[in-house]
Every structure is written in C-alpha cells, then in structure tokens.
Amino acid sequence: MFINGIDQYLQGVLNAKVVLANTNDTTLYTAPSASLFNVSIVSSIIACNTDDSSAVTLSVTVVDTADTPVTFNLFDVKSIAANTSVELLTRDLVLKSGETLKVQASAANIHVVASIQEFTKVKN
C-alpha cells in the first residue's frame, strides 16, 4: 500500500486468530500504538462455524480509542450456517494506531482468522 506524502514500510504480516468458546465480546486484534507505527491493513476476515447442526450469528466491531472509546459496527449479527466458512470483507479494512477489532458470537464453536499487514514510518 502506498499513500502519497506518507513514509510507510512493511513491518510484518500476521494472522490474528481466535476460537470463540463463549458469547463474550473478544478482542481479535489491536493495532500497535508505538510512536513509529503508521497503520494496519486487514485484508481478510474469515469466520467458520464448526457446529454440526446450528447456524450462529457473529458481530464484528472496531473500537476507536483515540479520544473517547467509540464502537463502530462492521457486521451486526451476521448469520453463519452450520459447518460453513465465510469471508467477511470485500475490501481492505484500515486500522489506525490503538484501534481494536473485536468479535462476538451468539454461541461457541466459531473460529475467526484475520490476515493483517502492519506498516511503520521507518525502515527496519
């Protein structure tokens, strides 16, 4: 990713993973908040319902902690059929320093994986 006028260098790539074993709101990923951090790009969020018989719903939010924590819904009660995986994103999602990606399911047995690229302001 290149943005004119902003120095940016790929710091690393990772898969943030979580198995939702309950219905609690769960942090999937928090963008680094170091002073040299620039941005994280989430290119994919895959959710898999491993339940053999029941559909579940999944909610995905971004919490912006820049001033006062504000929660933004990306997916509010997205239905996922039994034994099914879904790609939730159709475009990249940008997370700024300190923003948190959270997931919450209506039942256990949901696996969620997000593919993420982290960028910094300096070369390593």
RAPE-V779075 format. One record per residue. D_FIRST is the distance of its C-alpha to the first C-alpha in Angstrom with 2 decimals. Layout:
BEGIN
D_FIRST / D_FIRST
END
This chain:
BEGIN
0.00 / 3.79 / 6.77 / 10.08 / 12.54 / 10.80 / 10.78 / 8.40 / 9.09 / 8.92 / 12.29 / 13.01 / 13.03 / 15.98 / 18.03 / 19.77 / 23.14 / 26.24 / 29.56 / 31.09 / 34.76 / 35.87 / 35.04 / 33.68 / 30.42 / 28.28 / 25.15 / 22.56 / 19.88 / 19.64 / 16.56 / 17.66 / 19.42 / 19.79 / 19.75 / 16.94 / 14.63 / 11.73 / 10.25 / 10.36 / 8.71 / 11.75 / 11.36 / 15.13 / 18.40 / 21.47 / 24.94 / 28.12 / 31.63 / 33.95 / 37.08 / 39.51 / 41.06 / 39.35 / 36.30 / 34.46 / 32.19 / 28.94 / 27.48 / 23.93 / 23.28 / 20.93 / 22.95 / 21.89 / 23.91 / 23.03 / 26.55 / 28.64 / 27.36 / 26.54 / 25.82 / 23.87 / 24.69 / 22.04 / 24.74 / 28.33 / 30.72 / 28.81 / 31.51 / 31.02 / 33.98 / 35.82 / 34.40 / 31.20 / 27.46 / 24.99 / 21.24 / 20.72 / 17.25 / 16.62 / 13.19 / 10.54 / 12.14 / 10.86 / 13.37 / 14.25 / 16.54 / 19.61 / 18.96 / 20.60 / 20.24 / 23.84 / 25.74 / 29.42 / 31.57 / 35.05 / 36.32 / 35.55 / 34.24 / 30.64 / 27.90 / 24.31 / 21.22 / 17.64 / 14.79 / 12.39 / 9.62 / 10.51 / 9.04 / 11.77 / 12.90 / 14.81 / 14.83 / 16.97
END
